[in-house]
């Protein structure tokens, strides 16, 4: 079963699907339910407690041993992983994990991941990996069209939002210094003219980390005040020029709110600044007719970053960096060596990412997009947002305070004093019905509910909301 799937040929893998009378997606779903279990008496991922039990975590110490002198058969290795690690996993792939804006993985993307791993392609050069390289190019073209970006937009598959922001901001740095007559890739930042970076007060930490990695500094940024929902205030926007990078946000990590993108892009471009949009999960709202109004003006930016392993629901790790100026992204990311072939006809994936060697992340993205189509994408995003509205309605009706305007898939709820909210959040994590994280937003302690999974239904929301209300009352949280 699991062991066989890791070592069989592609032909025998397809034969196994055929022998069991299952589709690829059905086979993967069945195996995931068998492998991602809490204990032997509760095998279903959807019904097991979301968090691992204390005994399951305690058993992990049994794996702490010296490296064996002799090897272990593959079947035993997989059995050990299943026996020890499966019970100690968080049910992120299930329907009631609402922490950290983490999606599940569509069954077809898990199957695609397995096939891609079996292909064992190092997706750096078209010459050596033409199949997966072309598939990535097709997927990128679909997304450029889906998001309404200019057709000439360049893009690359990276690990996640941090590297997506890093890559896109590297393109910005490249273009700004090129216009200033400075070759930053060759000569570095010593003696280079200064660059100003503008961010909102609630910019995501990955944007700041990326700026640090690029040598632009985490603390040198100009911070613009935000409103009561975390949106950058246009009336506080500073004067900018051609040596400025403006970082906007599509989907505040706490509230889901969007900066006024059209207005701020116009103001920034009037000063000839580069505009980057961090859209780790919010960018996908563009694919929904009901939500697209939130993204108005997003196409005016110069670069964008998003995570496919959030709302697109593909396996980790899968981020995407986009740049209107494809040449700037390529100049910032490209690598050259005598042994590396160059093909003027085809696109080498490594020319647009920090890595030369990497897995073929685009296979799963292509599979998700092909599986869902435009209608399926819109249905997924809209269903998750309806779930967020339902959470807000149920918790508010029970007397607890919703802190944000629920415009996307994020809900912030307070159960009273900070200590009480923290107690309820810990209680729901221990309860096992669902899992949510805590946050402090605009000096208010809250439980943060992030709905991103393809598997989450209204029934899951109702069940989870009821558990939250029950735990809150058990903790002594009083209604307003």
N, C-alpha and C positions, 0 to 999 in steps of 0.2 A: 504494500500500500504506500505509505509515505516513503519508506526506505526505497522501494522500487522506483517511485517517481523521480527520485533524485539521481538514479543511476541508469535508468533505462534509456534506450535510444528514442528519438522522436517517433519513429515508426511504432515501437512498442507502447509508447505513451498514448498514441492515438488508438492503438488496438485495445488498450485497457479501457479507454472511454467507450469504445464500441462494444466490448464484451459485457460491460456493466449497464449498457443501455442508457448512458447518460450523455448529455452535452458536456462540452468542456467546462462551461460555467457551472452546470449542475454538479459535475464531479468535484470541482474545486470547492463548491459550497458544502457539499457533503463531507469532504475531508477536513475542511476547516472546523466544522462543527464537531468532528471526532477528535481533532487534535487540540483545539483551543478549549479545553475543558477545565472545570474547577475541581471536580473529583469524579470518581468512577460512577457515582450515583446520579450525577447531574451533568450529562454530556453536552447539552445544547448551549451554544454561546449566548443565545438570546435569553435564556432563563437562568444562567449562572449569575452569582453576585458579580458586579462589575469590577470591584477591587479584589485582589488576591487575599486569601486568608492569612492570619498570623502563622499558623502551622506550616502553610506552603512556603512562606518566606523563611521560616526557621530552618526548613529542610535544605535550603540552599547551601548551608555550611557544610553539608555532607560532600559537596563537590570540591571543597578546598583540600586538595591533595597534591603531592609532588607530581611532576610530569612523569607518566609511566615510562618505563624503559622500553616496553614493547607496545606496539600499536593495538588498537581496539577495532574489531570488525565494524563496518558501517552500520549494520542493523542494530548493534548494541549502542552505538553512538546516538542514533536517532531515538532509540528507546529511552536512553538516559535523558535526552533533551525533552522528550515528551513527558516523562515521569516527573522530572524536577522543574523544568522551566514552564511548561504549559500551565500548571496550577498557579505559578507565580506571576503570570502575565496579567496586565490590566486589559479588560475587554474593550479595547479601543475599536476593534472591528465590529463590535456589537451595536445595537440601536440606541443605547442609553448612556453612552459616554459623551458628556457635554463639557469637557475640560479643554482649555488651551487652544481652541479653534482647530481641532484635529478631526479630520474626516475618517471614514472607514476606507475599505478598499473594495471597489466593485468586483464581483466574482470574475468577470472577464479580464480585469486587469491583473488579478492574481494569476490566472492561467497564462496570460501574456508574459508576466514576470517569470514564470517557470520556464516557458519556452525560450524566452530571451536568455535566461541563465544557462539553459542547455545549449543554446547556440554559442555562448561564451565569446561574444563579440566585444572587442576593445574599440569603442565607437569614437575614434579620433580622426581617422583618414578614410575618405571615400574609397580609395584604391583597395584597401584591405577589408573594408566592411561596407560594400555597396548597398546591400539590402537594407540594413538598419539605418544607414545614413540617409538613404532616399526616403525611408519611412518617416524619419524625423523631419526632413524638409517638408514633406506633405503635411504632417501635423502642424508644423509652424505656420504654413500657409493657411491652414484652416483657422488657426487662432488669430492670425493677423486680420483675416476677414471677419471673424466672429466679433472681435473687439473694435472693429472699425478703424484700425491703424492704417497708415499709408502703405500702399503695396510694396514699396521699396524697403520697408522696415527689416532690419536685421535682428536675429535672435539666437539665443543659445540655451541649451538644457544644462542646468546646474543643480547643486544639491538641495537648495531651499531658498527661502526669502533672503537670508543673509548674503549668500553668494549672488543671488539675483540682483539685490540692491548694489552689492559691491561691483558687479560687472557693468551694470547700467551706469553707475556713477563713475566708473573708470572711463567709460565712453565719454561722459560729460567732461571729465578732467582732460582727456585727450584733446577733445575739440576746442575747449577753452584755451589750452596752452598752445595748440597749433595756431590758432588765430593770433595769439600773443607772440608768435615767433619762437616758442620754446618747445624743444623735444623732450617732454617729460619722461617718456619711456626710456630714452637713452641717457638723459642727463639728470634725472631725478628731480627732487624738490629743493636741493641746496642752491640758494641764489635765485630761485624761480620767483616770478611776481606773485603776490598773494591772490588767493581766490576766496571769495566770500560764499558761505553756505547759509541759506535761510531754511529754517525748519519751524514747524508748529510746536507749541509747548508740549503737546502729547504725541510727538513723533515716536514711532516704534523704536525700541532699543537696537534692533538690527540695522536700522538706518545709521544710527550713531556709531555702531560697531564698524560698519562698512566704511564710514568716513575716517575712523581711526586707522583701519587697515590701509587705506589709501594715502595716509599721511596728511589728510586735510584736517584732522583733529576732531575729537568728540566735543571738546569744550569751546572751540573757537566759533561755534555756530551762532548765528543771530536767531534768537527764539522769538516767534511771533505769538502773542496771546491768543487764546482760544475762547470760544463761547461756552455756554452751559452744556453743550453736547460734545465738546472736544474738537469742534471745527475751527480751522484757522480764521481769524477775523480779518476780512478784507480791508476794513477801515484802519487796521494797524499794520498793514503790509508796508515794508520799508522801500526806500529807493534802491533799485538794482541796476546793474550794468552788464556789459558783455563778459565780465569776469565773476559772474555770480551763478551759483547753482541753487535753484529753489526746489525743495523737497516737499511735495504735497502728499496727502493721504486719502486713499479710497477705501474706507472701512476702518474706522477707529477700533483699536484692539479691544476696547471696553464697551463702547456704545454702538459700534457699527456705522457711525456717522461719516459723511463724506465732506471734505473741504469743498468750498465753492469753486469747483475746478475751472469752469469756463471763465469766470471773472479773474481768478488769480493767474491762470495761464495767459490771458490777454495782458494783464498788468505786467507780468514778468517779461513777456515777449516785447512789449513796448520798450522795455529797457535792454532788450537783446540778451536776456539771461536764458540759461538752459533750465527747463522744467522736467523734473523727475517725479513720477508718481509711484508710491509704495502701495500696491494693490494686492497684498498677499492673499486675501480672500475676497475683498470687495470688488476687484476687477471683474470677477465672474458675473456680477450683477448685470453687466452689459449684455449678457446672453439671454436675459429674461425681458419680455415685453412689459411685464408688470414692474420690474425693478430698474430698467435701463435709465429712467429719468434721474436716478441718483447719480449716474455717471456722466451726466451732461457735460460736455467739454473735455472728456478724458482723451479724446483723439487729438487734442491740440498740443499735448505734451511732447517732449522730445525723447523720453525713455520711460519704461515701465517695468515693474517687478511683480511677480506673482508666484504662488505655490500651487502646483497641481495636486500635491498630497494633502491639501486642505479640502477645498470645496469640489474639486474635480474627482476626488475619491480614488486616487491611484496610490500604490504602495510608496512608502518612503524609499529613497529620497528623490524629490522631483520638483525643482524650481525652474523658473523661466525668466530670462532677462531679455527685454526688447529695446531696440534703439532705432529711432527714426533715421538716424544717420548710421547706416550699416558699416560704412567705412571707418567711422570712429570706434565702434565696438570691435571691429576686426583689428584695427591698429593697436588697441589697448590689450587685446587678448592673444594675438597671434604669436606663434612660436616658429622658429626656423632652425634647421640643422641640415648638414649635408646628407644625412641618411634618410631624411623625411622627404618623400616625393611631393611635388606640387602639381596640381592638375588645374589648368586654367578653365576647364569646362565645368567641372563638378565642384560642389560645395564641400569643403573639409570641415566637419563639425568642430574640431579643435581650434579652428580659427576664431571661434566666437565664445569660447568658454575658458575659464582659468586652467582647466585640466587638459593635458594631452591624452592621458589614459583614463578612461571611465567606462562605466557600463552604458548600455543603450537605453537610457531613460525614456527616450521618445516612443519606444514600442508600446509601453503601457498608456502613455498619453494618447497615442493614435488609437489604441484599442478602446479607451474610454469614450473618446469623441465619436468614433465610428459606431460604437454600441448605443450611445444615447441619442446622437443626432441633435439637431437644434431643439426639437420638441422635448426630448428627454432631458436635456440640460436645463431648459426653462422649467420643466416640471419639478426637477430635483431642487433647484434653488428656491422656487416659489413655495414648495411644500415645506422646506426647512424654515422659511420665513413665516409661514402660517403657524408652524409649530412654536416659533418664538412669540408670536402674538397670543397664542393659546396659553403658553406659560404665563405671560404677563397678565392675562385675564384671570386665570385661576388663582394666582398668587395675590393679585390685587383684591379679588373678591373675598379672599380669606383674611384680608386686613393687613397684608404686608406691602411695603412700599417699593414700587418700581422706580428706579432712579433715572432711567434713560428713556428717551423717545425710542420705541422699538421700531426702527425703520428697516432693519435687515434681520440678521440671525442671532443677534446678541441681546441678552437680557441681564440687567443688573438689579438685584433685589436685596433690600435691607430688611433684617428681622428685628430691628431696634438698635440698641446700643452696639458699638463695635464688638465688644466681648460676646454678646449674644449672637450676632451674625457669624462670628468665627466659630462659636459653639455649634450652631446649626449646620454650618458648612462641614465641619469635622464629623458631625453626626450623620449627615447624608452620605459622606464618603464611607463611613463605617457600616451604614445600613445595607448597602449593596444593591439597592434597587437601581440607582443611577450614580453618576459621579460628576461633580462640579468642582471648580476651583474657586479660590477666594481672590479678592483684589481690593486695592484702595484706589478710588477714583475721585479726583477733585475733593480730597480729604474725607471721603465717605467710604466706610468699609462695606463691602458688598460680596454676595455670592454671584459669580459670573456664570451664566448659562450660555454655551455656544453650541448651536445646532448645525452640524456640518455633514452628517452621515446620510448616505443613500438609504440606509436600513431603517432610519427613524420614521415611525408612523405617528398618527394622531393618538393611537392607543398607547404608544410608548410615552408620549408627552403627558397624557392623562395619568398614567400610572406613576410617572416620575413626579408630577406636580402633587399628586395625592401623598406620595412619600415625603416630599419636602414639607408639606403642611403638617403631616403627622409628626415628623421629627421635630419641627419647630415648636409644636405644642408640647411635645414630650420634654423639650429643653426649657419650656416655660416662656417662650417668646409670645408676647401679647400682641394682639392685633391693634392697629391704630384706632 
